[in-house]
Amino acid sequence: MSYRLKQSKSKNSVSFFIISDYTNPETKKRSTEVVEKLGNQTYWFKKLNTNDPSVVVAHLKKLAKEKDDQRKAPGSNLVNVVLDENKKIPMDAPIYNVGYLFPNKILHMLSIKGICEEIEAKYQFKFPLERIVSDLVCAQVVFPGSKRSVFREVKKFFDPITYSLDDIYRSLPILSSERYFIESKLYDQSSKICERDTTVLFYDCTNFYYETEDEDDFRKYGKSKENRPNPIVQYGLFMDSKGIPLADIVFDGNQNEQASLRTLEDKIDADFKDSKFIVCADAGLNGFENKIYPEQFIKTDKWPETPLKNVFPAILLFTNQVSVNRSSFLYNVIRTNNQERILNNDTHPEQQYGRFYS
């Protein structure tokens, strides 16, 4: 806010101040702060060699405006730091990590504080969710690790910690239950920062193993990407055409990853309402049900035995019909009451005819 002159009148004197308006970050109320004390009226009478209060006020208003112009001038907020290359740093001097300030700035641009405040108002808890989320995200960028190691390392951040390790664990189930609300809000905010193109969405899955041999309700034995004999969890991610994450899903390690595509598409349909998009996925997600589920589907495949110049790209674009490889047999896709049914087809036509083409 701009600087302005304030007069404080008492019984025997008038004092002058340069003040500035600001919003209190805790109370959210507007207030003022004193930028500089200018002395009283008697002092300025002597300094300006006058007895006219209006002359003093006019002079001080001009002075306040000059200081405000200096504050707004380019480079006025630069700070010169003089370092002595011969001076040794004490061994017990505090060391701070400021690398987190860069991802933290991005989180602020995405209005993560407002998102967390909505969640805090819903659940009525006391720990600072925004600070926990920011620290967890920034720590995974600066020094990836477990929740416990993050809590240990964030003590090196310049900002002091205002929560406990137990508060981190308490926040996790809440963040899990509100994940799609957070993703939707982040998408809305990111659209204000950069252009998002959701006409084509890319989807793929991976899985993560755990250093244990015991299964539970979440970690299950399944096909590990690393061929590890350990329980795994599956993870699927949708990205937009620019490679920016859009939505994700985590599911049990013993589930087929093809079903996750349809589950996450339901969430995207709800978030984007009437948005039309094309799904692009690899052969691992190329089940027949997935091909007819979205409005349009792109399948990518590789051709190790056939020269590319002799074949069309392995791409399938679905609209209202499906053509089958090496056959003129036509499958009509009928959409009725949000249910898909195939007419004149065998039980598993993709097994009988192989790959599909446009």
N, C-alpha and C positions, 0 to 999 in steps of 0.2 A: 504494500500500500504506500501511498505518497506520504512524505513528511509534511507536517503542518505545525503552526505555532499555537501554543496553548498558554493562556494567562491564568495564573493562580493568585487571586486577590485575597489579602488578609486585612486586618484592621489598620496596620501601619505601612503596608508595602504591597507591591505587585511583583510577583516572580514570573519569569518566562522560561518555557521549555519547548524543545522540539520533540514532538511525539509522533508515533506511527501506530496505525490500527493493525490488529492481527486476530486470528481465531485460536482460542485456547484448545490444544489438541485433546485435552482430557474432558473438559466440560462442553466443548463444541460451541462455546459462546464467544461473541466478539468482545474484544477488550482493547486497551491501549497500553503502550509501553513507552517509557521515556528514552529517547535517543540521545539527547544532550541537554544539560542544564545550562541556561544562558545568563543566569544572575538575576538581580532585581532591577526595579525601575531606577532607583537612585544611582546605581552603578552606570547605567546607560545614559542618564542625564549628564553625568560628568564626562563620560567617554565621547558622547556626541556633541557636548557643549550646547545643550538645549534644555528647556523646561517644558517642552510640548510632548505629551504622551503619544500623540498620533505620529510624530516623527520617529519615535522609538519603535512603535509597533510596525510602521512601514519598513523601517530598516531591518528589523528582525524577521519579518515575513519574507523579505528579499533574501536574507541569509538562509532561511529554511529552504527556500526554493533552490538556491544554489547548491546546497548540500544534497537535496533530492536529485537534482540533475547530475551531480557527481556520482551518486549511487547508481543511477540508471545508465551511466556512460559505459561503453564497451570496455571490458578489462578492469572495471573498477572493483570487482570482487576478487581480483587476484591477490594472493598472499605471497610475499617474498620470504623464503626460509634460508637463513644463512647457516651453513654447516661447516664445522671445523674438521678437516680430514685427519688432523693429528690427535683429536680428542677420542679417547677410548670409551666404549659403551660399557657401563658397569655390568657385571655378570648377573646381578639380580634385577636388572631393568626389565620391565614387562614387555612381552613380545606379542603383537597383535597380527592377526590375519585379516587383511582387508580385501582379499581376492573375491570374497563372497558379495561384495557391494555391487558387482556387475550383474550377476543373476538376480540379486535382490532388487535392483532397479527395474528389471524386466517384470518381476512379480508385482511391483507397485504399479507399473504401467497397465498390467492386466487386472488391476483393482482387486487383488487377492484379499486386501483388508476388508473391503465391503462384502465380499463373498463370505468370509469367515464371520463377520458380524451378523449376517443373516442366520448362519448356522448356530452361533452362540445364542441369539435371541430365541431360536426354536428350542434348544435343549437346556437353556438356563444354567450352564456351568460357569465356573469362575476362572479356569486357567486360560491363558492368552493363546487361543487357537491360531490366530494369524502369525504370531511369532514362532510357534511350533512348526507350522507348515512351511514358513519361509526358511527357517533354519534347516529343516529336514531336506528341502529341495536344494538349497545352496550348499549344504554339506556334501550331498551326493555329487555335486559338480566339483567341489574343491578337494574333498578327500572321501571317496565312497566308503561306506562301511555299514555296520549294524546300527540299530537305534542306540544301543549303549555307547558304542564308539563315537557316534555323532554327538551325543550329549557331552562326552568328554572333550571332543575337539572344538565344539562351538564355544567353549569357555575361552578360546583364543580369539573369538570374534571381538571386534571393537565395542559392540553393544553388549552390556551386561545381561546375563541370563535372568529371566523373571519367572521361570517355571522349574519343575523337578522332573526327574526321569520317569516317575510314576505318572505325571501329567502327559508325557509323550505316549505311554502305553494306554492311558485312558482315552486319548484322542483318536487312536487307530480305528476302533469299531465305528465311531461316529463318522470319520472320514470315509470308511468303507461303505456305510449305508448311504452317504450323501455324494458318492463319487460321480454319478451321472448328473446331479444338480451342479456340481463343480465344473464338470466338463462342458455342460451347456453354457454356463456363465462365462467360462474362459473363452469359449468360441465367440460369444457375443462381443466380449471385450477385445479379443484379438482382431476381430473384423474391423474395429475402429483404428487399429494400429497398422495393419497391413491387409492387402487384398486376399481373401480366401476364395478358392475355386473348388467347389464341391460337385462339379459336373461329372468328374471322374474320381472314384475312390479306389484306393489300393488296399488290399487286405492280405495279411499273412499271419501265420501262427508259429510259435516256437514253444519250448518248454524248459523248465529249470529243475534240476535235481537237488535233493537234500542229502546231506551226509548222515543218513540213518537207514536202517533196514525195516523200520516199523511204519506201517501205514496208519493213517487216521482218516477223519472225515473229509479231508481236503487233499492231502498228499497220497497219491495212489500209484501203484505199479502200472506202467504203460510203456509205449514205444518212445524211448529217450532219443533226442536228436544226437546226443553224444554216445549213445549205446552204453549208458551206465546202468548197472544193476541196482538202481536206487529208486525210491518213490519220487514221482515228479508232479508238478503242477503245469497246466497249460496256459498260454497267454496269447491272445489275439489282438491285433492292432489295425485300426483303420487310419489311413492317411489321405489327405486331399492331394490334388494333382501337383502341388508344390512341395510335397513331402512333409507337411506340417501335421503332427498327430491330431486326430479328430475325436476318436473314441476308442476304448479298449475294453477287454473282458478277460477275466481270470476264471478258469474252471478246472474241475477235477482232472487228475492226470490220466485216468483210465477212460475218459470220454473221447469219442471221435471228434476231431477238430472241425469237421464239415458242418456239424450242427451249430457250432459257435457263430458261424457267419450269419445264419438266419436269425439267431438270437440278437446279435448286435445290430443287424439291419432293422429289427423292430424298434430298437432304441433310436436309431438315426431317423427312421420314419417319423417317430414322435417328436424328435427335436427339430427336424427340418420341415415338418408339416408336409406341404405339397411339393417339396423340392424333388426334382428328377435327377437321378444320378446313374452312372454306369459303374459296375463293380468289376475290378480287375483282380484276378487271383491266379495262382499257379495250379498245376495238375493235382496237387495234394488236396485241394479244396474243390475239386471238379466233380463232385457227386451230381447225379442227374437232378436231384431236388434243388440243389443250389443254382443250377442253370436256369430253371424256370421260375425261381423265386423273385429276383429283382426284375425291374422293367427291362434292363439291358445288362448283359453279362459279357465280359471279355475273358477268355481262357488263354493263358500263355502255355506253350509247350516247346519242347526242343526236338529236333529232327537229326539224330546222330547218323542215320544211314542214308538219308536222301539229300541231294544237293538243294540248297535253298532256292536256286534259280528255277528248279523244276516243280516247286510246290508253292501254294499260297501260304501266307503266314497262318500259323495255327491260332486263329482268332474266331471266336463265336460271338456274334452280336444277336441277342434275342430281342425280338419285338413281339410278334403274334404267332410266329411259326418256328419250327425247328427242322432243319434238314439233316439227314443222317449220312455219314460217310459211305461212299460206294453203294448208294441205294437211293432210289427216287421216292422211297417210302416217306410219307409226310406225317409229322405229329402236330396236331393242332392243340395249342395250349389254351384252355378255357379258364377264365377267372370268374367265379361266381361266389358271392357272399364270403369274400376273402379266403376262399379255398381253391386250390389248384387241382385240376384233374386232367388226365391225359386220355384222349380218345384214340381208339384203334392202335393200342400199343401193347407190347409184351410187358412182363413184370419188370424186367431190367433191360430196356432196349440199349442202354449204353454198353452193356456187356456183350450184346449180340453184334452190334455194328461198330464198336470201337469209338474213335474220336468223332467229334461233331465239327461241322464247318458252317460258315455263312454261305 
